[in-house]
Amino acid sequence: MNKLYIGNVSAEASEEDFETIFEQWKIPHSGPFLLKTGYAFVDCLDEKAAMKAIDVLSGKVELHGKLLEVEHSVPKRQRNCKLQIRNIPPHMQWEVSANCFQVNTDTETAVVNVRYAAKDQARLAMEKLNGSMMENYALKVSYIPDETASAEGPPAGGRRGFGARGPPRAGSPGLGARPKDPIIIPLRIMVPTQFVGAIIGKEGNTIRNITKQTHSKIDIHRKENAGAAEKPITIHSTPEGCSSACTTIMEIMQKEAAETKFTEEIPLKILAHNNFVGRLIGKEGRNLKKIEQDTGTKITISSLQDLTLYNPERTITVTGPIEACARAEEEVMKKIRESYESDMAAMNVSIKYNNVNQLTSDGKFSLIQSRRRWTATLPKRVVSVPSADTLTGILGSIQNQQCCLLQGHPESETVHLFIPALAVGAIIGKQGQHIKQLSHFAGASIKIAPAEGADPKLRKVIISGPPEAQFKAQCRLFGKLKEENFFGPKEEVKLEAHIKVPSFAAGRVIGKGGKTVNELQNLTCAEVVVPRDQTPDENDQVIVKISGHFFACQLAQRKIQEILAQVRRQQQPKPSSGTQTPQPRRK
């Protein structure tokens, strides 16, 4: 297979440009260039021509200000165990490792073809090696097509009128399960503030090197908790990448402590949502004791009393040598990821949970019922997969607030959601059928407000109903906008929602010096604004504006409703001591 993928292509590039480049470098090709937005494909006459194109063009030839990236075009089902590593220093010596079946090397072109024993090993090698530096040479790694994989792929066919579309999706009925990808959940740690500068390095060089070497994204939250002795760091990567970055950060802190003659022990502090801590500890502390024994560390967990409305995380403190702490981190995060995976499977994240308006047989509210099931499927393209904290927070808040409904508190909330004006027709549907079905499905009142102004870009959707109905209605609205292509294929649907709060409670939402609203934004990843100098309406209410993707908006709405519920409880008059509440007369 000699088909090439050409990436990093300028929007100004044309087929004639590629014809000129290939003629200039005397690279024969057997077909026309298939030009797409940002990339292109071409078939070469043979493997030798394809290899020449990769060697002389990739990362070396510029077209309209962009360096071209050229590699084999490999369908996903053919990305098995074969990798090609290019741009290797010619004098390097190569040996067959335990993970390889064979190694072919050509010292003139400095190319190594490697066949790994398993797909996971090849994928990990791809992630770790591609772009890494070796004696001032940046390695370039790409898959080599595995022709045998196509024969093992799914049979031709697919949807009526369409060809095969690659391997079956996970969970398809009657088909074998695909191997599970590792759960991508970030690692959050706390570091002493005095070491943050050393971790970042001069002009950010140190943190840049860490992210490059570990293929991770690292956020250092320097502005959080001004004046605090510790700062949180969030590491986004694979489990291996998170562990590698964490170890490097510990080593940097240890080195800085030695240079500054810092005598106190520097433990590893991991942040984890409280919902996972019980399973990490295990029955009678067995899981935690096993990790301590296996790694030779001492592990303590912060008290439940340290939790607040805006800080649902507990601190897991690990003390011991760096190598031991690194092993403990791997085991702790493994347990947390397993818990997260278990929760996601239970809720089915799609989100398939059952009728929340019912009570269980013992009188308790439940998110999961075995009868009268309904399925609220979150459109997979609406947003990226929510974090465990976000999902748990939303559903937990819905559960708590639905409990309050059953105890006689006000049942309905009203949210104003602003959508693109051009999307109104799609939301309403032919003869109003779609909005009627949506209202019936969600159990909410959904109305489109009249347009304001001559040429409005946004239209207001008024949604009234209890928390569960709000969740379902807004979820379907976000999904419909994505399905109808009002947002780009790689763009998250982000909308603005308005909720009204009593004017006397607006200060509680803002908090002293804006502390509460800032914590709310950090927790939910939504933008929350309480406009200044608002004039309360006839009901003495003011507007709170919430902007963000679906899960961010939902979590922010739920947290604000929790604040309002707390304010309402405090406003209720308490019966004076010695007096009894009058009993209603019997008729």
BELBELSUL-V990122 format. One record per pair of residues at least 24 apart in sequence whose ideal C-beta (glycine too) atoms are under 8 Angstrom apart, sorted by the first residue. I is the first residue (numbers start at 1). GAP is how many residues later the second one is. Records with the same first field share a line. If there is no record, write none. Layout:
I->GAP / GAP
This chain:
1->71 / 77 / 144 / 146
2->28 / 41 / 42 / 43 / 44 / 45 / 47 / 48
3->38 / 39 / 40 / 41 / 47 / 69 / 70
4->37 / 38 / 39 / 40 / 46 / 49 / 50 / 66 / 67 / 68 / 69
5->34 / 35 / 36 / 65 / 66 / 67 / 68 / 69
6->33 / 34 / 35 / 36 / 51 / 62 / 63 / 64
7->31 / 32 / 61 / 62 / 63 / 64
8->30 / 31 / 58 / 59 / 60 / 61
9->26 / 27 / 29 / 30 / 31 / 54 / 57 / 59
10->53 / 54 / 55 / 56
11->26 / 27
12->52
13->27 / 50 / 51
17->46 / 47
18->24
21->36 / 40 / 42
22->31
25->27 / 28 / 31 / 32 / 36
27->25 / 26 / 29 / 30
41->32
51->58 / 60
54->32 / 88
55->31 / 54 / 56
58->28 / 82
59->28 / 79 / 81
71->69 / 71
72->70 / 71 / 72 / 73
74->68 / 69 / 70 / 71
75->70 / 75 / 91
76->90 / 91
77->72 / 73 / 76 / 89 / 90
78->65 / 67 / 68 / 69 / 71 / 72
79->40 / 43 / 64 / 67 / 70
80->39 / 42 / 66 / 68 / 69
81->34 / 35 / 36 / 37 / 38 / 40 / 41 / 65
82->31 / 32 / 33 / 34 / 40 / 61 / 62 / 63 / 64
83->30 / 31 / 32 / 33 / 39 / 42 / 43 / 58 / 59 / 60 / 61
84->27 / 28 / 29 / 30 / 57 / 58 / 59 / 60
85->26 / 27 / 28 / 29 / 44 / 54 / 55 / 56
86->24 / 25 / 53 / 54 / 55 / 56
87->50 / 51 / 52 / 53
88->24 / 46 / 49 / 51
89->45 / 46 / 48
92->42 / 43
113->31
119->60
120->59
124->116
127->88 / 111 / 114
128->87
131->81
132->80 / 81
182->56 / 57 / 155
183->56 / 154 / 157 / 158
184->52 / 53 / 54
185->148 / 151 / 152 / 155 / 202 / 203
186->48 / 49 / 50 / 56 / 201
187->47 / 48 / 50 / 55 / 56 / 58 / 59 / 83 / 142 / 146
188->44 / 45 / 46 / 47 / 82 / 83 / 84 / 125
189->43 / 44 / 46 / 57 / 60 / 79 / 80 / 81 / 82
190->40 / 41 / 42 / 43 / 79 / 81 / 125
191->39 / 40 / 42 / 58 / 62 / 78
192->37 / 38 / 61 / 74
193->35 / 36 / 37 / 38
194->66 / 68
195->57 / 58 / 61 / 62 / 71
196->24 / 26 / 35
198->54 / 55 / 57 / 58
199->34 / 50 / 53 / 54
206->46
210->35 / 38 / 39
211->34
213->31 / 35
214->27 / 28 / 30 / 31 / 34
215->26
216->25 / 26 / 28 / 29
218->27
224->298
230->39
232->39
239->91 / 94 / 95 / 98
242->91
243->83 / 86 / 87 / 90
246->80 / 83
247->75 / 79 / 82
250->72 / 75 / 76
251->71
254->68
265->54
267->50 / 51 / 52 / 58
268->49 / 50 / 51 / 57 / 60 / 61
269->46 / 47 / 48 / 49
270->45 / 46 / 48 / 59 / 62 / 63
271->42 / 43 / 44 / 45
272->41 / 42 / 44 / 60 / 64
273->39 / 40 / 41 / 115 / 116 / 119
274->30 / 33 / 38 / 39 / 40
275->37 / 64 / 68 / 113 / 117
276->59 / 60 / 63 / 64 / 112
277->24 / 37 / 39
279->56 / 59 / 60
280->36 / 52 / 55 / 56 / 59
287->48
291->37 / 40 / 41 / 44
292->36
294->33 / 37
295->25 / 29 / 30 / 32 / 33 / 36
296->24 / 25 / 28
297->27 / 28 / 30 / 31
299->29 / 33
309->250 / 253 / 254
310->206 / 209 / 210 / 212 / 213 / 249
311->208
312->77 / 81
313->76
339->49
340->48
343->45 / 48 / 49
344->44 / 47
347->44 / 48
349->29 / 36 / 37 / 42
350->25 / 27 / 28 / 30
351->25 / 26 / 27 / 124
352->24 / 25
353->42
356->42 / 43 / 46 / 112
357->45 / 86 / 111
359->47
365->34 / 37 / 38 / 41
367->28 / 31 / 32
374->67
376->95 / 96 / 99 / 100
378->97 / 101 / 172
379->96 / 99 / 100 / 103 / 104
381->98 / 101 / 102 / 108
382->93 / 96 / 97 / 100 / 110 / 111 / 167 / 168
383->95 / 109 / 110 / 166 / 167 / 168
384->108 / 165
386->165
390->134 / 135 / 161 / 162 / 165
391->160
393->130 / 162 / 165 / 166
394->77 / 157 / 160 / 161 / 164
397->70 / 158 / 161 / 162 / 164 / 165
398->69 / 70 / 73 / 160
400->162
401->65 / 66 / 157 / 160 / 161 / 164
402->64 / 65 / 66
404->161
405->61 / 62
409->156 / 159
411->55
412->52 / 53 / 54
413->51 / 52 / 53 / 54 / 57 / 86 / 144 / 148
414->48 / 49 / 50 / 85 / 86
415->47 / 48 / 49 / 55 / 59 / 82 / 83 / 84 / 142
416->33 / 44 / 45 / 46 / 47 / 81 / 82 / 83
417->43 / 44 / 46 / 57 / 60 / 78 / 79 / 80
418->40 / 41 / 42 / 43 / 77 / 78 / 79 / 80
419->39 / 40 / 42 / 58 / 62 / 76
420->37 / 38 / 39 / 61 / 66
421->30 / 35 / 36 / 37 / 38
422->64
423->36 / 57 / 58 / 61 / 63
424->24 / 35
426->54 / 55 / 58 / 60
427->34 / 50 / 53
434->46
438->35 / 38 / 39
439->34
441->31 / 35
442->27 / 28 / 30 / 31 / 34
443->25 / 26 / 29
444->25 / 26 / 28 / 29
446->27
458->38
467->91 / 94
470->84 / 87
471->83
474->76 / 79 / 80
475->75
478->71 / 72
492->57
493->56 / 57
494->53 / 54 / 55
495->52 / 58
496->49 / 50 / 51
497->48 / 49 / 50 / 56 / 60
498->45 / 46 / 47 / 48
499->44 / 45 / 47 / 58 / 61
500->37 / 39 / 41 / 42 / 43 / 44
501->40 / 41 / 43 / 59 / 63
502->38 / 39 / 40 / 62 / 65
503->31 / 33 / 37 / 38 / 39
504->36 / 63
505->58 / 59 / 62
506->24 / 28 / 36 / 38
508->55 / 58 / 59
509->35 / 51 / 54
516->47
520->36 / 39 / 40
523->32 / 36
524->24 / 28 / 31 / 32 / 35
525->24 / 27
526->26 / 27 / 29 / 30
528->28 / 32
